[in-house]
Amino acid sequence: MAVIMRLAMAALLLSSGAIVAAAPVKPVTAARKAAVTWAETFAATPDGGFRRGNPAARVKLIEYGSLTCPHCRVFHGEAMRKLLGTYVASGNVSYEYRSFVLNGPDYAASLVARCSGDAKRFFAALDSFYPDQPQWTAPFIGISEADGKQIAAQPPEKQIAALARVGKLDAYAAKLGMERTRFDACVGDKAAADRLVEIRKVAVDTYKVTGTPGFIINGVYQEDVSDWRLLEPNLQAALKP
């Protein structure tokens, strides 16, 4: 009797449309998988930058930025989620960051951020340095005249390291998980500092970059573009067939 009742109930549900077939599970296609992974695809570039996205993207965006630049901080705060989540994730746009150092604290911070040579770690450092810009730059602003003279008295190749220590950048680097011995090696790396000079020289000589943030789309400098509101339409135009 129990079996008959269950069969009867099943027939009633079927006839009333109460049982609905489960929706088929959509397979994870290669295109869907790529959309997820392109924004998490990292690489160091031969030109001294760090890239996120498809290396074969139709549109290649380069940002020349400074870690001490307030406009760069604003750009990263307002633009990165959409830039990465919409444009880079699609595989149609790649994003490369190149350092354009403006001052001593910028040199020191850039050496710390770039030290590992690993692109993923570099972008993680950007995600800390930009939001915390007012905090980690404050000790540099407060450097005394006497400390400034002591830094200037150092040999040129040791001045950045001396400035970094007086500006208490070692304490901030420690918060990022960098040990003191590693910090000293990073800010004292003359070859790395020289590389920063070369990257800036290429920006000025080749692309005519005049300030930060400066943007290059497919090799063309975007004049008078310094924020996401002005940059996004140029990206959209470059993506048109």
C-alpha positions as CSV (number, residue, x, y, z in Angstrom):
1,M,0.0,0.0,0.0
2,A,2.8,2.4,0.9
3,V,4.4,1.7,-2.5
4,I,1.1,2.4,-4.3
5,M,0.7,5.7,-2.4
6,R,4.2,6.9,-3.4
7,L,3.6,6.0,-7.0
8,A,0.2,7.8,-7.0
9,M,1.8,10.9,-5.4
10,A,4.5,10.9,-8.0
11,A,2.0,10.7,-10.8
12,L,0.0,13.6,-9.3
13,L,3.1,15.8,-9.0
14,L,4.1,15.0,-12.6
15,S,0.6,15.8,-14.0
16,S,0.5,19.1,-12.1
17,G,3.9,20.2,-13.2
18,A,5.1,20.4,-9.6
19,I,8.3,18.5,-10.5
20,V,10.7,20.6,-12.6
21,A,13.8,19.2,-14.2
22,A,17.0,20.5,-12.7
23,A,18.7,23.2,-14.8
24,P,21.7,21.7,-16.6
25,V,25.1,22.7,-15.2
26,K,27.0,24.9,-17.6
27,P,30.4,23.6,-18.4
28,V,33.4,25.8,-17.6
29,T,34.4,26.7,-21.1
30,A,37.9,27.8,-22.0
31,A,36.6,31.3,-22.7
32,R,35.0,31.6,-19.2
33,K,38.1,30.2,-17.5
34,A,40.4,32.7,-19.4
35,A,38.2,35.6,-18.3
36,V,38.8,34.6,-14.7
37,T,42.5,34.0,-15.1
38,W,43.7,36.9,-17.3
39,A,43.5,39.5,-14.5
40,E,45.5,37.1,-12.4
41,T,48.2,36.5,-15.0
42,F,51.3,38.3,-14.0
43,A,54.7,38.9,-15.7
44,A,57.8,41.1,-15.4
45,T,58.5,42.8,-18.8
46,P,61.8,43.3,-20.6
47,D,61.2,47.1,-20.3
48,G,61.4,47.1,-16.6
49,G,57.6,47.0,-15.9
50,F,55.2,44.6,-14.4
51,R,52.2,43.4,-16.4
52,R,48.8,41.9,-15.7
53,G,46.7,40.3,-18.4
54,N,47.0,38.7,-21.8
55,P,50.4,39.3,-23.3
56,A,48.8,39.1,-26.7
57,A,46.0,41.5,-25.9
58,R,44.8,43.8,-28.8
59,V,45.2,46.8,-26.6
60,K,48.3,47.3,-24.5
61,L,48.0,49.9,-21.7
62,I,51.1,51.2,-19.9
63,E,50.9,53.4,-16.9
64,Y,54.0,55.4,-15.8
65,G,53.4,56.1,-12.2
66,S,55.0,57.4,-9.0
67,L,54.4,56.0,-5.6
68,T,54.5,59.5,-4.1
69,C,52.1,61.0,-6.7
70,P,48.7,61.8,-5.1
71,H,47.0,61.7,-8.6
72,C,48.4,58.1,-9.1
73,R,46.9,57.2,-5.7
74,V,43.5,58.5,-6.7
75,F,43.7,56.7,-10.1
76,H,44.4,53.4,-8.4
77,G,41.6,53.9,-6.0
78,E,39.0,54.7,-8.6
79,A,40.0,52.7,-11.6
80,M,41.7,49.4,-10.8
81,R,38.6,47.4,-10.0
82,K,36.9,48.2,-13.4
83,L,40.2,48.2,-15.4
84,L,41.1,44.7,-14.2
85,G,37.6,43.2,-13.8
86,T,36.2,44.4,-17.1
87,Y,39.0,45.2,-19.5
88,V,41.9,43.0,-18.5
89,A,39.8,40.0,-17.5
90,S,38.4,40.0,-21.0
91,G,41.8,39.3,-22.5
92,N,41.5,42.3,-24.8
93,V,43.5,44.7,-22.7
94,S,46.8,44.2,-20.8
95,Y,48.0,46.5,-18.1
96,E,51.6,47.3,-17.4
97,Y,53.0,49.5,-14.6
98,R,56.3,51.2,-15.1
99,S,57.9,53.3,-12.3
100,F,58.4,57.0,-13.1
101,V,60.3,58.2,-10.0
102,L,59.9,61.8,-9.0
103,N,62.0,62.2,-5.8
104,G,64.1,60.5,-3.1
105,P,61.3,58.9,-1.1
106,D,59.8,57.6,-4.4
107,Y,63.2,56.0,-5.3
108,A,63.3,54.3,-1.9
109,A,59.7,53.0,-2.0
110,S,60.0,51.9,-5.6
111,L,63.1,49.8,-4.8
112,V,61.2,48.1,-2.0
113,A,58.2,47.4,-4.2
114,R,60.2,46.1,-7.1
115,C,62.9,44.2,-5.1
116,S,61.6,40.7,-5.5
117,G,61.3,41.0,-9.3
118,D,58.1,39.1,-9.0
119,A,55.1,40.8,-10.7
120,K,52.4,39.4,-8.4
121,R,54.3,40.6,-5.3
122,F,54.9,44.0,-7.0
123,F,51.2,44.5,-7.6
124,A,50.5,43.5,-4.0
125,A,53.0,46.1,-2.9
126,L,51.1,48.8,-5.0
127,D,47.9,47.8,-3.3
128,S,49.6,48.8,0.0
129,F,51.8,51.7,-0.9
130,Y,49.0,53.7,-2.7
131,P,46.3,53.5,0.0
132,D,48.9,54.1,2.7
133,Q,50.6,56.9,0.9
134,P,49.9,59.7,3.4
135,Q,51.2,57.5,6.3
136,W,54.5,56.2,4.9
137,T,55.4,59.5,3.3
138,A,54.8,61.6,6.5
139,P,58.2,60.7,8.1
140,F,60.0,61.9,5.0
141,I,58.3,65.3,5.2
142,G,59.5,65.6,8.8
143,I,63.2,65.0,8.1
144,S,65.2,67.6,9.9
145,E,67.8,69.9,8.2
146,A,70.5,68.1,10.2
147,D,69.4,64.7,8.9
148,G,69.2,66.1,5.4
149,K,72.9,67.2,5.7
150,Q,73.9,63.8,6.9
151,I,72.2,62.1,4.0
152,A,73.8,64.5,1.5
153,A,77.2,63.8,3.0
154,Q,76.9,60.1,2.1
155,P,78.4,58.8,-1.2
156,P,75.8,59.1,-4.0
157,E,75.3,55.3,-4.2
158,K,74.4,55.3,-0.4
159,Q,72.1,58.3,-0.2
160,I,68.9,56.5,-1.1
161,A,69.5,53.9,1.6
162,A,70.3,56.6,4.1
163,L,67.2,58.5,3.2
164,A,65.0,55.4,3.4
165,R,66.2,54.7,7.0
166,V,65.8,58.3,8.2
167,G,62.4,58.3,6.6
168,K,61.5,55.2,8.6
169,L,60.6,53.3,5.5
170,D,62.1,50.2,7.1
171,A,59.2,50.2,9.6
172,Y,56.6,50.3,6.9
173,A,58.4,47.6,4.9
174,A,58.3,45.4,8.0
175,K,54.6,45.7,8.0
176,L,54.6,44.3,4.5
177,G,56.6,41.3,5.8
178,M,60.1,42.4,4.6
179,E,62.9,41.5,6.9
180,R,65.5,44.2,7.8
181,T,68.4,42.6,6.1
182,R,66.3,42.2,2.9
183,F,65.2,45.9,3.2
184,D,68.8,47.1,3.5
185,A,69.8,45.0,0.4
186,C,66.8,46.4,-1.6
187,V,67.3,50.1,-0.9
188,G,71.1,49.8,-1.3
189,D,70.9,48.1,-4.7
190,K,72.7,50.5,-7.0
191,A,71.9,48.5,-10.2
192,A,68.2,48.5,-9.4
193,A,68.3,52.3,-8.7
194,D,70.1,52.8,-12.1
195,R,67.4,50.7,-13.7
196,L,64.8,53.1,-12.4
197,V,66.7,56.0,-14.0
198,E,66.7,54.2,-17.3
199,I,62.9,53.5,-17.2
200,R,62.2,57.1,-16.6
201,K,64.5,58.1,-19.4
202,V,62.7,55.9,-21.9
203,A,59.4,57.4,-20.7
204,V,60.6,60.9,-21.4
205,D,62.7,60.3,-24.6
206,T,60.5,57.7,-26.3
207,Y,57.0,58.5,-25.2
208,K,57.3,62.2,-24.2
209,V,55.8,61.5,-20.8
210,T,55.6,64.8,-18.9
211,G,54.0,63.7,-15.6
212,T,52.3,61.1,-13.5
213,P,50.2,59.2,-14.0
214,G,51.1,59.0,-17.7
215,F,49.4,56.5,-20.0
216,I,50.5,54.8,-23.2
217,I,47.9,52.9,-25.4
218,N,49.4,50.7,-28.1
219,G,52.6,52.8,-28.1
220,V,50.9,56.2,-28.2
221,Y,51.1,58.7,-25.3
222,Q,47.7,59.9,-24.1
223,E,48.2,63.6,-23.8
224,D,46.2,65.5,-21.1
225,V,44.9,62.2,-19.7
226,S,45.5,61.8,-15.9
227,D,42.4,60.0,-14.6
228,W,40.1,57.1,-15.3
229,R,37.3,59.4,-16.5
230,L,39.5,60.6,-19.4
231,L,41.3,57.3,-19.9
232,E,38.4,54.9,-20.3
233,P,36.9,56.4,-23.5
234,N,40.4,56.1,-25.1
235,L,40.5,52.5,-24.2
236,Q,37.1,51.9,-25.6
237,A,38.1,53.7,-28.8
238,A,41.1,51.5,-29.1
239,L,39.0,48.4,-28.7
240,K,36.7,49.2,-31.6
241,P,37.2,47.0,-34.7
